């Protein structure tokens, strides 16, 4: 862990934080909505519903885990699972699955690509010292299950050119990267009140 870094002036720290910020909820939530909009315009309703259900599963499961685990006696390695890891796996995997289209083999590779992006973000969370390996693994598993389910959806060949989705992602990333919602602190502040 790099928690002993001399403040945030360290260039390596800033680079790791820069990468980690690609999975902050301030960027993830608009991306989830953007993918949903893209699907609504370009795909059948069943694909839109599949995306909404998978997003609901991943984001809802992470929210519940973050609400429940800090208030249990399970203290130590698993207190607050990594939402950054789960979200990165979901969004990157979702984009990759859409780019893969109806080809099953390409979709399997897309799921693995999403898991790889999630693992990279998880590594940044470990390096920043904000999560334990168990927390990153938990987030990764939740994200992988969600994107694995989405990859099973029946998707025809995309009606819109995939380059539009990539361009839209780039615009959203440029506009919102670096902003932080601090969702974890908010969830932690209310989690034990409902016990």
URKAQUI-V31080 format. One record per helix or strand of 2 or more residues. SS is the DSSP state (@ for helix, = for strand). FROM is the first residue (numbers start at 1). LEN is the number of residues. If there is no record, write none. Layout:
BEGIN
SS FROM LEN
SS FROM LEN
END
This chain:
BEGIN
@ 7 3
@ 11 13
@ 25 18
@ 45 27
@ 83 18
@ 104 25
@ 133 19
@ 162 15
@ 183 12
END
